[in-house]
């Protein structure tokens, strides 16, 4: 709902809630569909989302205390863009300046 409200505000209330919700839903469905196909999704100046195969691992059953093998899983990884990294570094530097003051 935050994205819907942001889109409505950005349009200066020219979009109604249903249209804004449809737009956001369409975009998110497209992103999810691309990830399900194994494609990388690039978000301009933000980063990219990509799928990867998580390795099988050994966990522990908390009730019985026995080891359990968990098979490999497909996961999603976010890789931030250099633009976002630079902006975050500036934010960190500003925070450090505020701590000193």
N, CA and C of each residue as an Amber inpcrd file, in Angstrom:
protein
   303
   0.8180000  -1.1990000   0.0000000   0.0000000   0.0000000   0.0000000
   0.8610000   1.2610000   0.0000000   2.0520000   1.2010000   0.5940000
   2.9320000   2.3720000   0.5850000   3.2950000   2.7630000  -0.8400000
   3.5720000   1.7790000  -1.6830000   3.9150000   2.0760000  -3.0730000
   2.7350000   2.6840000  -3.8140000   1.5500000   2.1870000  -3.5470000
   0.3440000   2.7190000  -4.1940000   0.1530000   4.1810000  -3.7960000
   0.2840000   4.4620000  -2.5120000   0.1110000   5.8370000  -2.0390000
   1.2040000   6.7480000  -2.5940000   2.4260000   6.2390000  -2.6910000
   3.5220000   7.0190000  -3.2630000   3.2460000   7.3420000  -4.7230000
   2.7430000   6.3710000  -5.4670000   2.4210000   6.5930000  -6.8780000
   1.3010000   7.6140000  -7.0340000   0.3020000   7.5350000  -6.1890000
  -0.7980000   8.5070000  -6.2310000  -0.2700000   9.9090000  -5.9240000
   0.5650000  10.0230000  -4.9000000   1.1430000  11.3260000  -4.5470000
   2.0240000  11.8750000  -5.6690000   2.8220000  10.9980000  -6.2820000
   3.7170000  11.4310000  -7.3630000   2.9360000  11.9100000  -8.5790000
   1.7300000  11.3860000  -8.7650000   0.8960000  11.8160000  -9.9010000
   0.0540000  13.0360000  -9.5440000   0.2710000  13.5890000  -8.3490000
  -0.5190000  14.7380000  -7.8710000  -2.0100000  14.3990000  -7.8810000
  -2.3000000  13.1870000  -7.4130000  -3.6680000  12.6640000  -7.2840000
  -4.4130000  12.5440000  -8.6170000  -3.6710000  12.4190000  -9.7180000
  -4.3120000  12.2120000 -11.0250000  -4.6970000  10.7500000 -11.2250000
  -4.0460000   9.8480000 -10.4800000  -4.3910000   8.4220000 -10.5560000
  -5.2950000   8.0760000  -9.3860000  -6.3090000   7.2710000  -9.6680000
  -7.1010000   6.8090000  -8.5340000  -6.4490000   5.5550000  -7.9500000
  -6.9150000   5.1640000  -6.8010000  -6.2850000   4.0750000  -6.0490000
  -6.2770000   2.7610000  -6.8250000  -7.3590000   2.4440000  -7.5160000
  -7.4400000   1.1790000  -8.2580000  -6.4180000   1.1150000  -9.3970000
  -6.2690000   2.2240000 -10.1240000  -5.3090000   2.2500000 -11.2300000
  -3.8810000   2.1650000 -10.6990000  -3.5900000   2.8990000  -9.6300000
  -2.2560000   2.8580000  -9.0260000  -1.9510000   1.4490000  -8.5190000
  -2.9380000   0.8120000  -7.8970000  -2.7530000  -0.5550000  -7.3980000
  -2.4990000  -1.5180000  -8.5580000  -3.2280000  -1.3670000  -9.6570000
  -3.0160000  -2.2090000 -10.8410000  -1.6110000  -2.0190000 -11.4090000
  -1.1410000  -0.7800000 -11.4440000   0.2080000  -0.4950000 -11.9590000
   1.2670000  -1.1880000 -11.1080000   1.1770000  -1.0210000  -9.8090000
   2.1590000  -1.6260000  -8.8950000   2.0900000  -3.1450000  -8.9850000
   0.8820000  -3.6980000  -8.9960000   0.7200000  -5.1450000  -9.0900000
   1.3120000  -5.6850000 -10.3840000   1.0940000  -4.9870000 -11.4840000
   1.6410000  -5.3990000 -12.7810000   3.1640000  -5.4110000 -12.7510000
   3.7530000  -4.3670000 -12.2040000   5.2160000  -4.2800000 -12.1260000
   5.7750000  -5.4030000 -11.2680000   5.1920000  -5.6150000 -10.0930000
   5.6910000  -6.6640000  -9.2030000   5.5060000  -8.0590000  -9.7940000
   4.3950000  -8.2750000 -10.4980000   4.1820000  -9.5660000 -11.1630000
   5.2040000  -9.7880000 -12.2670000   5.5540000  -8.7300000 -12.9860000
   6.5700000  -8.8290000 -14.0450000   7.9320000  -9.1770000 -13.4400000
   8.2730000  -8.5360000 -12.3270000   9.5350000  -8.8300000 -11.6430000
   9.5520000 -10.2870000 -11.1780000   8.4810000 -10.7170000 -10.5320000
   8.4040000 -12.0930000 -10.0460000   8.4700000 -13.0880000 -11.2080000
   7.7640000 -12.7900000 -12.2940000   7.7810000 -13.6720000 -13.4630000
   9.1700000 -13.8090000 -14.0570000   9.8850000 -12.7060000 -14.1400000
  11.2540000 -12.7430000 -14.6720000  12.1640000 -13.5630000 -13.7700000
  12.0340000 -13.3980000 -12.4640000  12.8510000 -14.1730000 -11.5250000
  12.5320000 -15.6620000 -11.6250000  11.2510000 -15.9920000 -11.7930000
  10.8620000 -17.4010000 -11.9300000  11.4420000 -18.0270000 -13.1880000
  11.6960000 -17.2140000 -14.2140000  12.3200000 -17.7090000 -15.4460000
  13.8430000 -17.7670000 -15.3240000  14.3710000 -17.2980000 -14.1930000
  15.8170000 -17.2940000 -13.9960000  16.5080000 -16.0710000 -14.5770000
  15.7250000 -15.0650000 -14.9480000  16.2880000 -13.8490000 -15.5240000
  16.7170000 -12.8760000 -14.4250000  17.6930000 -12.0370000 -14.7310000
  18.1140000 -10.9840000 -13.8230000  17.2240000  -9.7740000 -14.0400000
  16.7640000  -9.1670000 -12.9570000  15.9180000  -7.9740000 -13.0310000
  16.7690000  -6.7820000 -12.6000000  16.9480000  -5.8340000 -13.5200000
  17.7480000  -4.6440000 -13.2290000  16.8330000  -3.4740000 -12.8990000
  17.1070000  -2.8570000 -11.7680000  16.3560000  -1.6900000 -11.3270000
  17.3020000  -0.4940000 -11.4090000  17.0500000   0.3980000 -12.3460000
  17.9430000   1.5130000 -12.6740000  18.3290000   2.3010000 -11.4150000
  19.6310000   2.4730000 -11.2070000  20.2210000   3.2160000 -10.0870000
  19.9340000   2.6240000  -8.7100000  19.3570000   1.4380000  -8.6650000
  19.0820000   0.7850000  -7.3850000  19.8990000  -0.4930000  -7.2710000
  19.7940000  -1.3610000  -8.2580000  20.5310000  -2.6140000  -8.2320000
  19.8460000  -3.6510000  -9.0790000  20.1470000  -4.8930000  -8.8000000
  19.5240000  -5.9640000  -9.5680000  19.1470000  -7.1150000  -8.6430000
  18.1420000  -7.8420000  -9.0890000  17.6870000  -9.0460000  -8.4010000
  18.0310000 -10.2210000  -9.2910000  18.6050000 -11.2510000  -8.7040000
  18.9490000 -12.4280000  -9.4910000  18.7530000 -13.6790000  -8.6380000
  18.4160000 -14.7540000  -9.3110000  18.2310000 -16.0170000  -8.6020000
  19.5580000 -16.7660000  -8.5550000  19.7050000 -17.5910000  -7.5330000
  20.8680000 -18.4550000  -7.4270000  20.4620000 -19.7140000  -6.6800000
  21.2280000 -20.7610000  -6.9000000  20.9480000 -22.0350000  -6.2460000
  21.6740000 -22.0700000  -4.9030000  20.9000000 -22.0890000  -3.8350000
  21.4920000 -22.2220000  -2.5040000  21.9720000 -23.6520000  -2.3160000
  23.0940000 -23.8000000  -1.6770000  23.6780000 -25.1250000  -1.4810000
  22.8650000 -25.9350000  -0.4780000  22.8780000 -27.2630000  -0.6320000
  22.2480000 -28.0930000   0.3960000  23.0070000 -27.8990000   1.7120000
  22.3080000 -28.0460000   2.8160000  22.9620000 -27.8200000   4.1000000
  22.4420000 -28.7770000   5.1560000  23.1310000 -28.7970000   6.2420000
  22.7770000 -29.6560000   7.3580000  22.2130000 -28.7910000   8.4740000
  21.0010000 -29.0920000   8.9190000  20.3580000 -28.3570000  10.0020000
  20.1050000 -29.3180000  11.1590000  19.4940000 -28.8210000  12.2040000
  19.2030000 -29.6620000  13.3590000  17.7280000 -29.5570000  13.7120000
  17.0960000 -30.7030000  13.9310000  15.7180000 -30.7620000  14.3970000
  15.7310000 -30.3100000  15.8560000  15.0810000 -29.1920000  16.1600000
  15.1440000 -28.6400000  17.5080000  14.4110000 -29.5020000  18.5340000
  13.4390000 -30.2810000  18.0950000  12.6930000 -31.1330000  19.0250000
  13.4870000 -32.3890000  19.3570000  13.9840000 -33.0680000  18.3440000
  14.6890000 -34.3360000  18.5520000  16.2000000 -34.1640000  18.7000000
  16.7120000 -33.0360000  18.2420000  18.1530000 -32.8100000  18.3020000
  18.9320000 -33.5590000  17.2360000  18.2280000 -34.1080000  16.2710000
  18.8780000 -34.8860000  15.2120000  19.2120000 -33.9920000  14.0140000
  20.3030000 -34.3150000  13.3200000  20.6270000 -33.5570000  12.1140000
  19.6390000 -33.8800000  10.9810000  19.3360000 -32.8640000  10.1940000
  18.4220000 -33.0050000   9.0660000  19.0950000 -32.3900000   7.8470000
  19.0320000 -33.1040000   6.7310000  19.5630000 -32.5560000   5.4800000
  18.4730000 -31.7260000   4.8110000  18.8280000 -30.5120000   4.4590000
  17.9190000 -29.6280000   3.7300000  18.4670000 -29.5060000   2.3240000
  17.6300000 -29.7920000   1.3530000  18.0610000 -29.7880000  -0.0360000
  18.3570000 -28.3900000  -0.5610000  18.9110000 -28.3260000  -1.7500000
  19.2020000 -27.0220000  -2.3510000  17.9120000 -26.2600000  -2.6460000
  17.9730000 -24.9420000  -2.5060000  16.8130000 -24.0980000  -2.7690000
  17.2050000 -22.9670000  -3.7050000  16.2670000 -22.5690000  -4.5330000
  16.4820000 -21.3900000  -5.3590000  16.1560000 -20.1730000  -4.5110000
  17.0840000 -19.2330000  -4.4820000  16.9260000 -18.0390000  -3.6680000
  17.0850000 -16.7980000  -4.5520000  16.7240000 -15.6490000  -4.0000000
  16.8670000 -14.3790000  -4.7070000  17.9150000 -13.5430000  -3.9840000
  18.8210000 -12.9850000  -4.7640000  19.8810000 -12.1370000  -4.2200000
  19.7070000 -10.7280000  -4.7780000  19.8820000  -9.7220000  -3.9040000
  19.8740000  -8.3290000  -4.3400000  21.3110000  -7.8420000  -4.3880000
  21.7090000  -7.2630000  -5.5040000  23.0390000  -6.6900000  -5.6630000
  22.8370000  -5.1990000  -5.9110000  23.3190000  -4.3710000  -4.9850000
  23.0960000  -2.9340000  -5.1160000  23.9840000  -2.3370000  -6.2040000
  23.4750000  -1.2910000  -6.8410000  24.2210000  -0.6210000  -7.9080000
  25.2970000   0.2800000  -7.3010000  26.2420000   0.6870000  -8.1240000
  27.3010000   1.5800000  -7.6450000  26.7120000   2.9340000  -7.2340000
  25.6470000   3.3670000  -7.8980000  24.9960000   4.6320000  -7.5540000
  24.4170000   4.5540000  -6.1430000  23.7240000   3.4650000  -5.8450000
  23.1370000   3.2950000  -4.5190000  24.2240000   3.1590000  -3.4620000
  25.2800000   2.4170000  -3.7720000  26.3800000   2.2630000  -2.8210000
  26.9950000   3.6080000  -2.4590000  27.2020000   4.4680000  -3.4640000
  27.7740000   5.7970000  -3.2100000  26.8440000   6.6300000  -2.3400000
  25.5540000   6.5540000  -2.6100000  24.5910000   7.3210000  -1.8070000
  24.5480000   6.8180000  -0.3720000  24.6680000   5.5050000  -0.1870000
  24.6900000   4.9490000   1.1610000  25.9670000   5.3380000   1.9010000
  27.0930000   5.3880000   1.1850000  28.3440000   5.8180000   1.8080000
  28.2420000   7.2600000   2.2880000  27.6270000   8.1240000   1.4830000
  27.4300000   9.5090000   1.8920000  26.5530000   9.5840000   3.1320000
  25.5190000   8.7610000   3.1710000  24.6270000   8.7290000   4.3270000
  25.3910000   8.2790000   5.5670000  26.2440000   7.2540000   5.4270000
  27.0640000   6.7920000   6.5400000  27.9900000   7.8910000   7.0360000
  28.6070000   8.6150000   6.1120000  29.5230000   9.6970000   6.4910000
  28.7850000  10.8090000   7.2060000  27.5820000  11.1280000   6.7710000
  26.7990000  12.1540000   7.4540000  26.4290000  11.6980000   8.8480000
  26.0990000  10.4180000   9.0010000  25.7560000   9.8800000  10.3170000
  26.9210000   9.9420000  11.2770000  28.1320000   9.6700000  10.7740000
  29.3220000   9.7330000  11.6090000  29.6000000  11.1610000  12.0430000
  29.3510000  12.1340000  11.1530000  29.5530000  13.5330000  11.5040000
  28.5810000  13.9350000  12.5920000  27.3300000  13.4510000  12.5080000
  26.3280000  13.7840000  13.5180000  26.6670000  13.1610000  14.8680000
  27.2900000  11.9860000  14.8770000  27.6660000  11.3440000  16.1290000
  28.7630000  12.1270000  16.8360000  29.6600000  12.7420000  16.0680000
  30.7580000  13.5070000  16.6510000  30.2520000  14.8170000  17.2360000
  29.2590000  15.4360000  16.6070000  28.7360000  16.7350000  17.0610000
  28.0390000  16.6650000  18.3830000
